[in-house]
Amino acid sequence: MPVRKSLVESAYDVLSRRYDEKKESVPMAFSDLLLAVGQDIGMTDENDLIEIASKFYTALTVDGRFVIRENNTWVLRDHELFSNIHIDMNAVYVDDEEEEKEESEDVEEGIEAEEGEEGEESDEEEEDKDILSDEDSDND
């Protein structure tokens, strides 16, 4: 009885063959990769492939040998330049810190504005108080 390859192993083989044929890393759309893997393992019914698509996608994402590129295309990490797949996390953290600082400043400005509004009475409120105090003095 032949040993059946896993979907991920088959995907690795498919992308390796593609690289060997083209002699360069050419990203492959997820849907095309799913169909090629299906053919590789003998699963040709599209409904069966649709049923396994989400599990297959998750498995590719978790497996460190694969890299997702733009427009949901996939390549093998071994065939990519480090500069093409490396994300400088320092830039991400700096952006997050700047965004948090801006949000914090916005909140502080909002609190200061509310406190300023509470301490000041409007002209209408002052007029109402004057009218009420005039009425009270008239009744005495």
Buried (B, 14 or more C-beta within 10 A) or exposed (E): EEEEBEBBBBBBBBBBEBBEEEEEBEBBEBEBBBBBBBEBBEBEEEEEBEEBBEEBBEBBEEBEBBBBBEEEBBBBEEBBEEEEEEEEEEEEEEEEEEEEEEEEEEEEEEEEEEEEEEEEEEEEEEEEEEEEEEEEEEEE
